[in-house]
Amino acid sequence: MRAIIIGAGITGPVTAMALQKAGIDATVHEAYDRTADGVGAYLTLAANGLAALRVLGIDHRELGGFDTPALELRGASGRVLTRLAMSRDDDAGTVSQTVRRSDLYVRLRDEAVRRGIPIEYGKRFVNTTTLPDGGVVASFADGSTAQGDLLIGADGLHSRVREILDPSCPPPRYTGLLNTGGYASGVSVDTPQGLFTMTFGKRAFFAYANRGPGDVWWFANVPRARAATSDELAAWTPDRWRAELTRLFADDDGPALDLIAATPDIVPPWNTLDLPTVPVWHRGPIGLIGDAAHAISPTSGQGASLAIEDGVLLARFLRDHDGPATAFAAFEASRRGRVEKLIAQAKRTSNQKIPNPFTRLVRDRLILPLVGRAAARTTRDWVTDYRIDWDAPADQAPLRA
Ligand SMILES: Cc1cc2nc3c(=O)[nH]c(=O)nc-3n(C[C@H](O)[C@H](O)[C@H](O)COP(=O)(O)OP(=O)(O)OC[C@H]3O[C@@H](n4cnc5c(N)ncnc54)[C@H](O)[C@@H]3O)c2cc1C
């Protein structure tokens, strides 16, 4: 079998490496010439995503990130509301990692290339046709084509493959928050290294993690009733955006103002989007995977981890099924419940970040203390304890979670 993979973000190279492990050749086709997008932002990889990478022989210590084992939630006055583990220790000592998106992309792509997987750049996928013998042809904006036995759409939130599979698929949903962040340097905070400290501020949400002496990574979620247009986003020049963030956090406890001041380049704001449900995940030899099938708000800290799980699981289904059509169907059956439940959960968490006196009361007095107590009692977590047994037959209940 030969696979055409569209997109060399996180899902594309991971899926190609997993397919190689399953004995299936793949070529990855990426629209851009540059090696990383989303330059500037960072993300957190949870234990479930790191465990899936380990199936491919990639250790979390190779990713260039730092350990972020726990988070603390605070109110605007600085009162600690609860403290939660971001990943539990498991037998491999895996601890949740926070890593620059661009570093993660480059590392995964470099590793795929080192393993002999072809990645072709400047290949913007535009269309596909299915051949009478069951094969598939992908065409690209530069006029070239590629032929294979299956086509995997790993082309992210604004997937062209998804649009072809189902032109009436609902567009991504705005979740009510603008996102921004940055890397402060030469400034100290009094929280332990790696602890994500998150504050439900009076006007917006602020989070930071101490990476090491003088090195603090932060992000902010700014409520906004409707998605900003590209013109509105462009109007936030770096100086205007810095002044706006300074205003938003002026009345909150914590180091937000110092961190904003100590950040030379603040990542410009962008709309936070998700895809609550994508009706069509596959047809014949064509299927979706990663953000293309189930983008989740960054609030979850799970988008990249789910994408990595996807790649490993799909490869296992393709290994054990006679053809791509049944493998894609089995993949969807095993994945849709988990990812849609998580997307809904992340949306509820995003709603909690939108300041509102009633929500604040219920959240601070009821929900968070309950969440904290439940987390302290639970020994297993359905999100981060998800593990893939590569050697188990794909259609057997394959996971411990
Ligand atoms: C700022 C930010 C912060 C985030 N924080 C977190 C976090 O803390 N934790 C977490 O787990 N997740 C986080 N996420 C989500 C995470 O980045 C995504 O879930 C993950 O990148 C999905 O990987 P993907 O490969 O499916 O899609 P992408 O990473 O978007 O990759 C898609 C690739 O396809 C390419 N492509 C698109 N269209 C075409 C085409 N027509 N032809 C060819 N190639 C194409 C794109 O150029 C891109 O390289 C965050 C996302 C953002 C934007």
The ligand as a Gaussian input file, in Angstrom:
#p B3LYP/6-31G(d) Opt

LIG

0 1
 C       -1.444000      28.877000      18.991000
 C       -1.924000      27.504000      19.228000
 C       -1.716000      26.942000      20.479000
 C       -2.052000      25.627000      20.671000
 N       -1.825000      25.070000      21.898000
 C       -1.991000      23.736000      22.037000
 C       -1.622000      23.073000      23.255000
 O       -1.199000      23.682000      24.247000
 N       -1.688000      21.725000      23.300000
 C       -2.119000      21.020000      22.217000
 O       -2.113000      19.780000      22.289000
 N       -2.519000      21.601000      21.078000
 C       -2.448000      22.946000      20.958000
 N       -2.804000      23.539000      19.795000
 C       -3.369000      22.734000      18.712000
 C       -2.308000      22.015000      17.917000
 O       -1.338000      22.913000      17.423000
 C       -3.030000      21.318000      16.768000
 O       -4.032000      20.501000      17.333000
 C       -2.078000      20.452000      15.989000
 O       -1.108000      21.283000      15.397000
 C       -2.834000      19.684000      14.915000
 O       -1.924000      19.124000      14.023000
 P       -2.298000      18.883000      12.509000
 O       -1.068000      18.328000      11.892000
 O       -3.555000      18.114000      12.411000
 O       -2.610000      20.309000      11.916000
 P       -1.576000      21.483000      11.659000
 O       -0.537000      21.488000      12.706000
 O       -2.377000      22.713000      11.465000
 O       -0.876000      21.087000      10.285000
 C       -1.569000      21.106000       9.057000
 C       -0.543000      21.220000       7.949000
 O       -1.214000      21.078000       6.697000
 C       -0.725000      22.046000       5.795000
 N       -1.753000      22.302000       4.799000
 C       -2.921000      22.962000       4.963000
 N       -3.622000      22.982000       3.807000
 C       -2.868000      22.304000       2.890000
 C       -3.069000      21.989000       1.501000
 N       -4.151000      22.368000       0.818000
 N       -2.088000      21.277000       0.869000
 C       -0.976000      20.879000       1.529000
 N       -0.744000      21.167000       2.850000
 C       -1.691000      21.873000       3.515000
 C       -0.426000      23.248000       6.694000
 O        0.459000      24.160000       6.094000
 C        0.155000      22.585000       7.925000
 O        1.540000      22.389000       7.820000
 C       -2.591000      24.883000      19.600000
 C       -2.855000      25.482000      18.374000
 C       -2.570000      26.802000      18.196000
 C       -2.901000      27.474000      16.887000

